Amino acid sequence: MRGRILRDIRARRAVSKNELQRTIWRYMSRNTTLEPQVRMQAQLALSRLPREACPTAIKNRCIATGRGRGIFNKWKLCRFQFRIRALNGELPGVDKASW
């Protein structure tokens, strides 16, 4: 579990580090007013960026377990950890529903 969390942290750092560069290269490669040679160079530069730097590869994960499914974004916890912590009173403002 710890490995997944560390890999996710490393990927998020790579995305934030290369975000501006990726945005520039994407704009240049899609700009039809530029010469085709310049656009091709921008496309090659974009493909040379690290794979981890792609923002679509980022997946929301539970900060406690590393689980990638059933995540409550507001608390960054999976549904199991959310339930346990809510019942223990560790999440402020979260109560068990009763009607």
N, CA, C and O atoms as CSV, one atom per row, in Angstrom:
chain,resi,resn,atom,element,x,y,z
A,1,MET,N,N,0.813,-1.197,0.000
A,1,MET,CA,C,0.000,0.000,0.000
A,1,MET,C,C,0.855,1.259,0.000
A,1,MET,O,O,0.557,2.226,-0.702
A,2,ARG,N,N,1.913,1.237,0.789
A,2,ARG,CA,C,2.761,2.417,0.905
A,2,ARG,C,C,3.379,2.794,-0.444
A,2,ARG,O,O,3.538,3.975,-0.750
A,3,GLY,N,N,3.725,1.785,-1.246
A,3,GLY,CA,C,4.328,2.039,-2.547
A,3,GLY,C,C,3.408,2.803,-3.473
A,3,GLY,O,O,3.850,3.693,-4.199
A,4,ARG,N,N,2.132,2.462,-3.452
A,4,ARG,CA,C,1.165,3.166,-4.296
A,4,ARG,C,C,1.052,4.628,-3.904
A,4,ARG,O,O,0.972,5.510,-4.758
A,5,ILE,N,N,1.046,4.869,-2.612
A,5,ILE,CA,C,0.932,6.245,-2.124
A,5,ILE,C,C,2.157,7.050,-2.543
A,5,ILE,O,O,2.031,8.187,-2.999
A,6,LEU,N,N,3.340,6.462,-2.389
A,6,LEU,CA,C,4.572,7.157,-2.775
A,6,LEU,C,C,4.622,7.401,-4.280
A,6,LEU,O,O,5.062,8.461,-4.724
A,7,ARG,N,N,4.175,6.425,-5.061
A,7,ARG,CA,C,4.147,6.579,-6.512
A,7,ARG,C,C,3.187,7.697,-6.911
A,7,ARG,O,O,3.474,8.468,-7.827
A,8,ASP,N,N,2.061,7.784,-6.232
A,8,ASP,CA,C,1.083,8.833,-6.502
A,8,ASP,C,C,1.653,10.207,-6.160
A,8,ASP,O,O,1.459,11.165,-6.909
A,9,ILE,N,N,2.348,10.306,-5.041
A,9,ILE,CA,C,2.965,11.578,-4.645
A,9,ILE,C,C,4.007,12.000,-5.670
A,9,ILE,O,O,4.070,13.168,-6.054
A,10,ARG,N,N,4.833,11.040,-6.118
A,10,ARG,CA,C,5.865,11.337,-7.107
A,10,ARG,C,C,5.236,11.801,-8.424
A,10,ARG,O,O,5.734,12.733,-9.055
A,11,ALA,N,N,4.148,11.156,-8.835
A,11,ALA,CA,C,3.476,11.535,-10.080
A,11,ALA,C,C,2.868,12.928,-9.972
A,11,ALA,O,O,2.931,13.707,-10.923
A,12,ARG,N,N,2.281,13.245,-8.824
A,12,ARG,CA,C,1.694,14.578,-8.638
A,12,ARG,C,C,2.766,15.666,-8.675
A,12,ARG,O,O,2.536,16.752,-9.208
A,13,ARG,N,N,3.926,15.377,-8.113
A,13,ARG,CA,C,5.031,16.349,-8.177
A,13,ARG,C,C,5.490,16.545,-9.613
A,13,ARG,O,O,5.759,17.672,-10.028
A,14,ALA,N,N,5.584,15.459,-10.376
A,14,ALA,CA,C,6.008,15.547,-11.772
A,14,ALA,C,C,5.012,16.364,-12.590
A,14,ALA,O,O,5.409,17.149,-13.451
A,15,VAL,N,N,3.738,16.184,-12.327
A,15,VAL,CA,C,2.710,16.944,-13.053
A,15,VAL,C,C,2.835,18.431,-12.751
A,15,VAL,O,O,2.804,19.257,-13.664
A,16,SER,N,N,2.977,18.775,-11.471
A,16,SER,CA,C,3.063,20.196,-11.121
A,16,SER,C,C,4.357,20.822,-11.637
A,16,SER,O,O,4.382,22.003,-11.983
A,17,LYS,N,N,5.422,20.039,-11.688
A,17,LYS,CA,C,6.710,20.550,-12.163
A,17,LYS,C,C,6.673,20.839,-13.670
A,17,LYS,O,O,7.241,21.833,-14.122
A,18,ASN,N,N,6.017,19.985,-14.436
A,18,ASN,CA,C,6.017,20.094,-15.898
A,18,ASN,C,C,4.736,20.688,-16.469
A,18,ASN,O,O,4.549,20.685,-17.686
A,19,GLU,N,N,3.862,21.189,-15.628
A,19,GLU,CA,C,2.560,21.669,-16.085
A,19,GLU,C,C,2.678,22.828,-17.076
A,19,GLU,O,O,2.043,22.808,-18.131
A,20,LEU,N,N,3.474,23.821,-16.750
A,20,LEU,CA,C,3.615,24.987,-17.624
A,20,LEU,C,C,4.238,24.597,-18.963
A,20,LEU,O,O,3.767,25.011,-20.022
A,21,GLN,N,N,5.302,23.797,-18.903
A,21,GLN,CA,C,5.981,23.367,-20.130
A,21,GLN,C,C,5.026,22.562,-21.012
A,21,GLN,O,O,4.981,22.765,-22.225
A,22,ARG,N,N,4.275,21.664,-20.414
A,22,ARG,CA,C,3.324,20.840,-21.165
A,22,ARG,C,C,2.248,21.706,-21.824
A,22,ARG,O,O,1.864,21.465,-22.969
A,23,THR,N,N,1.767,22.714,-21.096
A,23,THR,CA,C,0.734,23.601,-21.638
A,23,THR,C,C,1.263,24.380,-22.833
A,23,THR,O,O,0.559,24.545,-23.829
A,24,ILE,N,N,2.492,24.854,-22.741
A,24,ILE,CA,C,3.102,25.605,-23.850
A,24,ILE,C,C,3.250,24.723,-25.080
A,24,ILE,O,O,2.867,25.121,-26.181
A,25,TRP,N,N,3.810,23.514,-24.899
A,25,TRP,CA,C,4.024,22.612,-26.037
A,25,TRP,C,C,2.690,22.190,-26.661
A,25,TRP,O,O,2.584,22.081,-27.882
A,26,ARG,N,N,1.678,21.955,-25.829
A,26,ARG,CA,C,0.364,21.573,-26.359
A,26,ARG,C,C,-0.236,22.705,-27.189
A,26,ARG,O,O,-0.787,22.467,-28.264
A,27,TYR,N,N,-0.128,23.936,-26.690
A,27,TYR,CA,C,-0.663,25.074,-27.427
A,27,TYR,C,C,0.052,25.217,-28.769
A,27,TYR,O,O,-0.584,25.423,-29.802
A,28,MET,N,N,1.367,25.106,-28.743
A,28,MET,CA,C,2.136,25.261,-29.983
A,28,MET,C,C,1.825,24.153,-30.986
A,28,MET,O,O,1.734,24.412,-32.185
A,29,SER,N,N,1.663,22.933,-30.510
A,29,SER,CA,C,1.410,21.828,-31.435
A,29,SER,C,C,0.006,21.888,-32.041
A,29,SER,O,O,-0.221,21.335,-33.117
A,30,ARG,N,N,-0.931,22.546,-31.373
A,30,ARG,CA,C,-2.305,22.631,-31.870
A,30,ARG,C,C,-2.615,23.940,-32.594
A,30,ARG,O,O,-3.690,24.086,-33.176
A,31,ASN,N,N,-1.684,24.888,-32.561
A,31,ASN,CA,C,-1.893,26.190,-33.182
A,31,ASN,C,C,-1.687,26.064,-34.691
A,31,ASN,O,O,-0.566,25.843,-35.149
A,32,THR,N,N,-2.754,26.205,-35.454
A,32,THR,CA,C,-2.671,26.013,-36.905
A,32,THR,C,C,-2.043,27.200,-37.628
A,32,THR,O,O,-1.737,27.093,-38.815
A,33,THR,N,N,-1.845,28.323,-36.949
A,33,THR,CA,C,-1.230,29.479,-37.602
A,33,THR,C,C,0.291,29.350,-37.655
A,33,THR,O,O,0.946,30.077,-38.403
A,34,LEU,N,N,0.853,28.441,-36.876
A,34,LEU,CA,C,2.300,28.225,-36.901
A,34,LEU,C,C,2.685,27.330,-38.075
A,34,LEU,O,O,1.852,26.617,-38.635
A,35,GLU,N,N,3.964,27.384,-38.431
A,35,GLU,CA,C,4.462,26.541,-39.514
A,35,GLU,C,C,4.408,25.073,-39.095
A,35,GLU,O,O,4.559,24.758,-37.915
A,36,PRO,N,N,4.195,24.187,-40.044
A,36,PRO,CA,C,4.122,22.753,-39.712
A,36,PRO,C,C,5.395,22.216,-39.044
A,36,PRO,O,O,5.329,21.330,-38.191
A,37,GLN,N,N,6.549,22.759,-39.439
A,37,GLN,CA,C,7.806,22.291,-38.851
A,37,GLN,C,C,7.880,22.659,-37.362
A,37,GLN,O,O,8.329,21.856,-36.544
A,38,VAL,N,N,7.445,23.860,-37.020
A,38,VAL,CA,C,7.440,24.298,-35.621
A,38,VAL,C,C,6.458,23.454,-34.818
A,38,VAL,O,O,6.743,23.055,-33.689
A,39,ARG,N,N,5.301,23.189,-35.414
A,39,ARG,CA,C,4.304,22.362,-34.730
A,39,ARG,C,C,4.827,20.946,-34.496
A,39,ARG,O,O,4.575,20.349,-33.449
A,40,MET,N,N,5.556,20.414,-35.476
A,40,MET,CA,C,6.117,19.064,-35.328
A,40,MET,C,C,7.172,19.033,-34.230
A,40,MET,O,O,7.243,18.074,-33.461
A,41,GLN,N,N,7.991,20.075,-34.155
A,41,GLN,CA,C,8.998,20.143,-33.092
A,41,GLN,C,C,8.331,20.227,-31.719
A,41,GLN,O,O,8.796,19.615,-30.757
A,42,ALA,N,N,7.254,20.978,-31.638
A,42,ALA,CA,C,6.517,21.071,-30.376
A,42,ALA,C,C,5.917,19.717,-30.007
A,42,ALA,O,O,5.904,19.338,-28.836
A,43,GLN,N,N,5.426,18.995,-31.000
A,43,GLN,CA,C,4.863,17.660,-30.758
A,43,GLN,C,C,5.940,16.702,-30.250
A,43,GLN,O,O,5.692,15.908,-29.342
A,44,LEU,N,N,7.127,16.778,-30.832
A,44,LEU,CA,C,8.233,15.923,-30.384
A,44,LEU,C,C,8.670,16.284,-28.966
A,44,LEU,O,O,8.950,15.405,-28.152
A,45,ALA,N,N,8.724,17.575,-28.680
A,45,ALA,CA,C,9.092,18.008,-27.328
A,45,ALA,C,C,8.051,17.545,-26.312
A,45,ALA,O,O,8.391,17.170,-25.190
A,46,LEU,N,N,6.799,17.573,-26.710
A,46,LEU,CA,C,5.719,17.108,-25.835
A,46,LEU,C,C,5.845,15.606,-25.561
A,46,LEU,O,O,5.602,15.148,-24.445
A,47,SER,N,N,6.221,14.860,-26.575
A,47,SER,CA,C,6.359,13.410,-26.392
A,47,SER,C,C,7.601,13.052,-25.576
A,47,SER,O,O,7.680,11.955,-25.022
A,48,ARG,N,N,8.569,13.963,-25.498
A,48,ARG,CA,C,9.782,13.713,-24.707
A,48,ARG,C,C,9.595,13.977,-23.217
A,48,ARG,O,O,10.437,13.585,-22.408
A,49,LEU,N,N,8.503,14.636,-22.849
A,49,LEU,CA,C,8.244,14.863,-21.429
A,49,LEU,C,C,8.000,13.520,-20.743
A,49,LEU,O,O,7.517,12.582,-21.377
A,50,PRO,N,N,8.326,13.420,-19.458
A,50,PRO,CA,C,8.141,12.136,-18.768
A,50,PRO,C,C,6.680,11.696,-18.747
A,50,PRO,O,O,5.764,12.517,-18.702
A,51,ARG,N,N,6.491,10.395,-18.780
A,51,ARG,CA,C,5.142,9.836,-18.790
A,51,ARG,C,C,4.363,10.203,-17.537
A,51,ARG,O,O,3.156,10.443,-17.590
A,52,GLU,N,N,5.055,10.242,-16.424
A,52,GLU,CA,C,4.411,10.567,-15.154
A,52,GLU,C,C,3.866,11.990,-15.129
A,52,GLU,O,O,3.002,12.310,-14.313
A,53,ALA,N,N,4.367,12.847,-16.022
A,53,ALA,CA,C,3.978,14.252,-16.009
A,53,ALA,C,C,2.623,14.491,-16.671
A,53,ALA,O,O,2.163,15.631,-16.737
A,54,CYS,N,N,1.989,13.447,-17.155
A,54,CYS,CA,C,0.691,13.584,-17.802
A,54,CYS,C,C,-0.405,13.676,-16.741
A,54,CYS,O,O,-0.555,12.754,-15.939
A,55,PRO,N,N,-1.174,14.766,-16.719
A,55,PRO,CA,C,-2.170,14.937,-15.655
A,55,PRO,C,C,-3.313,13.924,-15.703
A,55,PRO,O,O,-3.977,13.711,-14.688
A,56,THR,N,N,-3.559,13.299,-16.846
A,56,THR,CA,C,-4.638,12.315,-16.905
A,56,THR,C,C,-4.266,11.022,-16.197
A,56,THR,O,O,-5.139,10.202,-15.916
A,57,ALA,N,N,-2.991,10.828,-15.907
A,57,ALA,CA,C,-2.548,9.616,-15.213
A,57,ALA,C,C,-2.746,9.715,-13.704
A,57,ALA,O,O,-2.611,8.719,-12.993
A,58,ILE,N,N,-3.063,10.899,-13.218
A,58,ILE,CA,C,-3.251,11.089,-11.777
A,58,ILE,C,C,-4.607,10.515,-11.375
A,58,ILE,O,O,-5.631,10.804,-11.996
A,59,LYS,N,N,-4.593,9.710,-10.342
A,59,LYS,CA,C,-5.820,9.086,-9.844
A,59,LYS,C,C,-5.977,9.456,-8.382
A,59,LYS,O,O,-5.013,9.423,-7.617
A,60,ASN,N,N,-7.195,9.809,-7.996
A,60,ASN,CA,C,-7.447,10.109,-6.592
A,60,ASN,C,C,-7.296,8.838,-5.779
A,60,ASN,O,O,-7.900,7.813,-6.097
A,61,ARG,N,N,-6.489,8.905,-4.731
A,61,ARG,CA,C,-6.243,7.748,-3.879
A,61,ARG,C,C,-6.499,8.098,-2.429
A,61,ARG,O,O,-6.399,9.257,-2.026
A,62,CYS,N,N,-6.831,7.082,-1.652
A,62,CYS,CA,C,-7.031,7.243,-0.217
A,62,CYS,C,C,-5.682,7.550,0.425
A,62,CYS,O,O,-4.693,6.870,0.151
A,63,ILE,N,N,-5.638,8.568,1.275
A,63,ILE,CA,C,-4.370,8.938,1.906
A,63,ILE,C,C,-3.984,7.973,3.015
A,63,ILE,O,O,-2.836,7.971,3.457
A,64,ALA,N,N,-4.918,7.160,3.467
A,64,ALA,CA,C,-4.623,6.206,4.540
A,64,ALA,C,C,-4.186,4.848,3.997
A,64,ALA,O,O,-3.243,4.246,4.510
A,65,THR,N,N,-4.872,4.367,2.961
A,65,THR,CA,C,-4.618,3.008,2.489
A,65,THR,C,C,-4.042,2.935,1.085
A,65,THR,O,O,-3.442,1.922,0.725
A,66,GLY,N,N,-4.206,3.976,0.286
A,66,GLY,CA,C,-3.739,3.945,-1.090
A,66,GLY,C,C,-4.769,3.385,-2.053
A,66,GLY,O,O,-4.495,3.256,-3.246
A,67,ARG,N,N,-5.939,3.056,-1.555
A,67,ARG,CA,C,-6.998,2.499,-2.398
A,67,ARG,C,C,-7.422,3.524,-3.451
A,67,ARG,O,O,-7.515,4.716,-3.160
A,68,GLY,N,N,-7.678,3.053,-4.676
A,68,GLY,CA,C,-7.985,3.955,-5.775
A,68,GLY,C,C,-9.445,4.045,-6.151
A,68,GLY,O,O,-9.803,4.775,-7.075
A,69,ARG,N,N,-10.297,3.315,-5.450
A,69,ARG,CA,C,-11.721,3.346,-5.791
A,69,ARG,C,C,-12.538,3.715,-4.565
A,69,ARG,O,O,-12.123,3.462,-3.434
A,70,GLY,N,N,-13.697,4.312,-4.792
A,70,GLY,CA,C,-14.587,4.673,-3.698
A,70,GLY,C,C,-14.022,5.774,-2.821
A,70,GLY,O,O,-14.069,5.676,-1.595
A,71,ILE,N,N,-13.484,6.828,-3.438
A,71,ILE,CA,C,-12.829,7.908,-2.705
A,71,ILE,C,C,-13.799,9.074,-2.507
A,71,ILE,O,O,-14.470,9.495,-3.449
A,72,PHE,N,N,-13.870,9.586,-1.292
A,72,PHE,CA,C,-14.590,10.823,-1.010
A,72,PHE,C,C,-13.579,11.956,-1.170
A,72,PHE,O,O,-12.668,12.107,-0.355
A,73,ASN,N,N,-13.748,12.749,-2.225
A,73,ASN,CA,C,-12.754,13.761,-2.573
A,73,ASN,C,C,-12.525,14.789,-1.475
A,73,ASN,O,O,-11.396,15.233,-1.264
A,74,LYS,N,N,-13.574,15.166,-0.784
A,74,LYS,CA,C,-13.446,16.213,0.227
A,74,LYS,C,C,-12.497,15.800,1.349
A,74,LYS,O,O,-11.764,16.632,1.885
A,75,TRP,N,N,-12.512,14.517,1.700
A,75,TRP,CA,C,-11.670,14.037,2.801
A,75,TRP,C,C,-10.472,13.229,2.316
A,75,TRP,O,O,-9.593,12.897,3.111
A,76,LYS,N,N,-10.423,12.907,1.027
A,76,LYS,CA,C,-9.358,12.096,0.433
A,76,LYS,C,C,-9.231,10.733,1.119
A,76,LYS,O,O,-8.130,10.220,1.321
A,77,LEU,N,N,-10.376,10.169,1.467
A,77,LEU,CA,C,-10.419,8.863,2.127
A,77,LEU,C,C,-11.322,7.919,1.339
A,77,LEU,O,O,-12.302,8.346,0.728
A,78,CYS,N,N,-10.976,6.620,1.360
A,78,CYS,CA,C,-11.860,5.638,0.753
A,78,CYS,C,C,-13.060,5.436,1.668
A,78,CYS,O,O,-13.058,5.875,2.819
A,79,ARG,N,N,-14.066,4.781,1.157
A,79,ARG,CA,C,-15.316,4.662,1.902
A,79,ARG,C,C,-15.151,3.886,3.200
A,79,ARG,O,O,-15.855,4.156,4.172
A,80,PHE,N,N,-14.226,2.921,3.231
A,80,PHE,CA,C,-14.012,2.144,4.453
A,80,PHE,C,C,-13.392,3.011,5.543
A,80,PHE,O,O,-13.863,3.033,6.680
A,81,GLN,N,N,-12.330,3.722,5.181
A,81,GLN,CA,C,-11.657,4.584,6.150
A,81,GLN,C,C,-12.564,5.736,6.574
A,81,GLN,O,O,-12.547,6.159,7.730
A,82,PHE,N,N,-13.353,6.236,5.629
A,82,PHE,CA,C,-14.289,7.306,5.956
A,82,PHE,C,C,-15.271,6.844,7.025
A,82,PHE,O,O,-15.527,7.557,7.995
A,83,ARG,N,N,-15.817,5.648,6.840
A,83,ARG,CA,C,-16.798,5.124,7.796
A,83,ARG,C,C,-16.171,4.924,9.171
A,83,ARG,O,O,-16.751,5.311,10.186
A,84,ILE,N,N,-14.999,4.327,9.202
A,84,ILE,CA,C,-14.318,4.073,10.481
A,84,ILE,C,C,-14.037,5.377,11.213
A,84,ILE,O,O,-14.309,5.499,12.408
A,85,ARG,N,N,-13.497,6.341,10.500
A,85,ARG,CA,C,-13.134,7.614,11.136
A,85,ARG,C,C,-14.362,8.437,11.517
A,85,ARG,O,O,-14.351,9.145,12.525
A,86,ALA,N,N,-15.416,8.344,10.715
A,86,ALA,CA,C,-16.643,9.075,11.049
A,86,ALA,C,C,-17.276,8.497,12.310
A,86,ALA,O,O,-17.744,9.249,13.164
A,87,LEU,N,N,-17.296,7.185,12.435
A,87,LEU,CA,C,-17.880,6.555,13.622
A,87,LEU,C,C,-17.052,6.824,14.873
A,87,LEU,O,O,-17.594,6.887,15.976
A,88,ASN,N,N,-15.739,6.982,14.703
A,88,ASN,CA,C,-14.863,7.304,15.836
A,88,ASN,C,C,-14.878,8.788,16.181
A,88,ASN,O,O,-14.295,9.200,17.184
A,89,GLY,N,N,-15.544,9.595,15.352
A,89,GLY,CA,C,-15.626,11.030,15.606
A,89,GLY,C,C,-14.383,11.798,15.202
A,89,GLY,O,O,-14.145,12.896,15.705
A,90,GLU,N,N,-13.586,11.238,14.301
A,90,GLU,CA,C,-12.346,11.890,13.870
A,90,GLU,C,C,-12.565,12.895,12.742
A,90,GLU,O,O,-11.671,13.683,12.435
A,91,LEU,N,N,-13.738,12.875,12.126
A,91,LEU,CA,C,-14.036,13.804,11.037
A,91,LEU,C,C,-15.016,14.853,11.543
A,91,LEU,O,O,-16.173,14.531,11.811
A,92,PRO,N,N,-14.576,16.103,11.679
A,92,PRO,CA,C,-15.466,17.133,12.207
A,92,PRO,C,C,-16.635,17.410,11.262
A,92,PRO,O,O,-16.464,17.510,10.047
A,93,GLY,N,N,-17.806,17.528,11.841
A,93,GLY,CA,C,-18.995,17.847,11.064
A,93,GLY,C,C,-19.666,16.658,10.418
A,93,GLY,O,O,-20.650,16.830,9.698
A,94,VAL,N,N,-19.165,15.452,10.651
A,94,VAL,CA,C,-19.754,14.255,10.057
A,94,VAL,C,C,-20.429,13.455,11.162
A,94,VAL,O,O,-19.786,13.044,12.127
A,95,ASP,N,N,-21.735,13.239,11.009
A,95,ASP,CA,C,-22.508,12.467,11.979
A,95,ASP,C,C,-23.186,11.305,11.276
A,95,ASP,O,O,-23.421,11.344,10.068
A,96,LYS,N,N,-23.492,10.288,12.035
A,96,LYS,CA,C,-24.271,9.189,11.492
A,96,LYS,C,C,-25.709,9.668,11.331
A,96,LYS,O,O,-26.277,10.271,12.242
A,97,ALA,N,N,-26.284,9.401,10.181
A,97,ALA,CA,C,-27.637,9.875,9.899
A,97,ALA,C,C,-28.663,9.096,10.710
A,97,ALA,O,O,-28.535,7.888,10.910
A,98,SER,N,N,-29.673,9.805,11.167
A,98,SER,CA,C,-30.805,9.150,11.828
A,98,SER,C,C,-32.060,9.944,11.514
A,98,SER,O,O,-32.053,11.174,11.571
A,99,TRP,N,N,-33.127,9.249,11.186
A,99,TRP,CA,C,-34.378,9.923,10.867
A,99,TRP,C,C,-35.549,9.115,11.324
A,99,TRP,O,O,-36.693,9.528,11.139
